[in-house]
Amino acid sequence: MIKVLLRTLIVIIGSQASICGAFHIKHQCSPLVIRDEGSKRTAAYFQEPVNVGVDRNRAKLFMSNQFDVSKPVFDPLSLRAVRGDAIIRYDATNQSEPLRIVIFALLGITLISAPFLVEAIGYEPMNTLTTIGSLVLATGSGALFFRECTRRAGQLTRIEKELNTESLPIRLPTNPFSEMPYSNAIPLKGLRGLSKPPRIIAICGNQAKLTKALKELAIYRQRFTQASVYVVAVSTDGSNAKDWQVLDQNSYKSWLADPYQPQVWVDYFRGLTNEEADDGFDFRWFGLNSNGRSFGSGAGAIRIIQLMGQFLRPVDFLDVSDDETTKKLNSETTTAEKEVLEVVDSFYNALTTGDQDMIENIYSQSNSKDVSEVIDLGGRIDSWKDCLAEGARPSGMQISKADVTIFSDTEAYATSIEFPANTGMDSASLLAVQRFVRADNEDAWKIDLHQTIPWSLEAKAQGTLQCDCRGCVALTRGKERRTFGGILG
């Protein structure tokens, strides 16, 4: 029985190695760049490999019949069929995990068969204590083997879900002066062939959930342009873009893309979990970086400012193009926007000069729930007196690119780029977001929450700062993980 088990496991490990090796050798694809003159955009697709001296048509036919990289293959370690290109990507990004799987498997086989191997090679039989020890160690090796296989299966599942997004069709918004609102449809895979591949945030849900999500995302519309981010919204109840938008249509033109075939997207979102009860889900989202890899997903609220600081950073270096941006008003700026910009200007003057009276005057006296949540979990709050002290306040900090969003007579937001002085880094910059409230349009705007996070081309944010009328709390970045949980992995 042991010999049969030994042969079986060796065959499984050997077949796994041969499968991965075959893919690494045979599945070589070269990019084919195609320019669409109508949309002035470049897309990349994949061309079948062509051998020198072989007829091109024969090579294409041979490739289509024999070497479909995405064709599912049986994976012995997962005991299910897995996309071939998912195995290729896994092998390319995981060097030690497959080795550990093989080592634990061989170690377990050796230990469990040790009593029989000792007799087979002519040594004295193992005593009871040694046999028990061998079996215990074999059990431990088996548990480690199972753990590594489970992790591997989880990563393969995530990679498969990422690869399945490649065929989802999308139409990107064109420039404001174009006659057509969107470019020609292109699969997400084709976006990677653009000169600056964009990042994608896809959201799917009913009208109420989409309206809430797009409201929160619209605050960052100018920052999405700087970070090359597009948002795709897909409805599950037949509602359309006009039903979700609480601002004028021009506020969505630069960053809200069209799913082109909404049902294809809905089917993909529905298939992200294996639970049949989830077919009627209210809301789901996922995000892809410029390489098509997932950086987050879930069924709850999108913590967009954390994603901006870590995964949706600007694609170019930021600089202070106009020191007086917060005061630069034009004829199209509404009265409410002018009032918010004046408060933003007053806030930064007080912050950089240490004017505590001004801080107390422009802040709402109600406690922010975001700050209270951190305090309730044991976080420390630093009072404004400490934050504005000499050496603690950001003296000399410059601000640029303020952008205001007015949702109603009582709610508004502003985003700014902060450039601290004397940081030792020429490219140091932070993304700041302020939430403003007031009782009615006769009252003055008050800051309810100020939040800032490092936002630069070169490095991920290591923490974020949240401030209300009481002071500021800091949140630090957690341990780096290979997967991010959620519904995509």
Steps between C-alpha positions, in 0.01 A plus 500: 500500500783739590679422175186576301454831687866585443475437126177703477645808671817483291289487184294801617808709577664397176193581294473841666861578414455385141186711458670815627813428302306446179324833538823685569659356187218508249272787584693803385284786375622820340304828529334639192432873523202624302408867461138598452513815285138580582552521875871592487570237763742214495405149609712191552385151419694177483624340187574131467872416493636450150806284434752622242464313171150373577198619311312761704157350441617154598659643813177675598297184444751295697491752782121519516464123508784408732608788721207687647671644806173572679366148444415338837729219610455266794708607797579197721583711805170691484299200375319719246541650155698825495568745217838427351605864498411520870753225571758683290449824692508316833829330414649830386415682823548220755842338513516351850143381554504218238836388639358483852206294374735246342726488808212447743349234273827307466574537870155369593532206261845416634393516863181299459680231304809496724402183694463307174808651336718400796397137466528509120868602508592241762517699824337397826132591526418829672371472856158627605622836629698575184207395283263729690747787467528440128122501459465820707759676286330367187170644624667838557650494152161409357341794683763737361449352153125559530554858622725587207261338253212701647696823464592406146136426414398839642756682288400308189136593562594867530714488187220331305257773603749763389550330165124467451475880508714529185206440267266750667419777247541865588470837329720774641380862509643725230621856543234766569525642146432171322168443324477147644481460879686166495771332296448171317446195719812314606555206739673578827797298379544747215546790742843368591620593152438872554800726558381555858276205595224622733384355827140380525246507782190299409184527710176307460174529690152642515415865446525602866840337550644637175377850582671490839824353363527747211432789735801400710718442194402827331687690771826368351420562133795733445731261686381212282627692199839547666513130590358372167200333662168415334186385678257256340149490648268208421136486604319187617151651491485664157579852618730714285775757553258793530327324790825472700649844442436766764725759330484648151612269220822695437624392843511136382633538146870460571491189720173304464533232230228301325471121553374464139343157566361529854366145517848357440624702796205397718565134421864544599410669830243231570761228445751645747358276772366147485197571716171487313343730758732777384332526158291788634790695654464870578854618435843369401820659381852415394807695392769419244839664465661587167626140463155350549576379854247540779576750777172463687141379487199459722130539559515799735606862490809593299765662720611709209753728671700199625492352151616831355800511732611143440388387155358797308792738522568773240663387178722810480689711750287771657616857548366832617392650170319792661554613859168681499283218363266512797429867421470461125132553420326532167156601377374141514588457868182504706455700817506184711826388337658840566397478865649151534824610333527791743467258793765273345733798469434605861559147625842468341602847614410403856667160467832634377515798738367327812184710538294287740219756529445485125498119507233502770298754302493313168442150642156362574454432870347158438727198534577314179399134507818408310720642775276361775528152350880510529483628859248231598740234370779629723658759274669809642383848410736798499334830584525795264719675757760225455455479122551876455800530730830630363683212332185290473296706255578486124653846467572603144270238348358595159163404355387461140224360284205548734179344366158558656191279477164635620237232559237714671452821697630319809771262373818564302848356450836631386816318396844658495861400443732591786874554455674496841823693540829368639412133456826406331306387192437722200203287392323481838128567460179412678137471398267688732122475519273726703133444572294816559160533666259775597142525627367692197618726220496802730766354731873489442666179387680307775756222465362175639797278411846555356685194374839480333711217362838487322436502125796488267631313200785324674375346826191351659341679793604365839219667692221756499398789726144592602409821680184654644433774754667298778832439324661235281538120503746300290445164334797294383522253217458131584716207397541443126296205373511295183123510473256761623202289594162611375315327218784504249773383733 
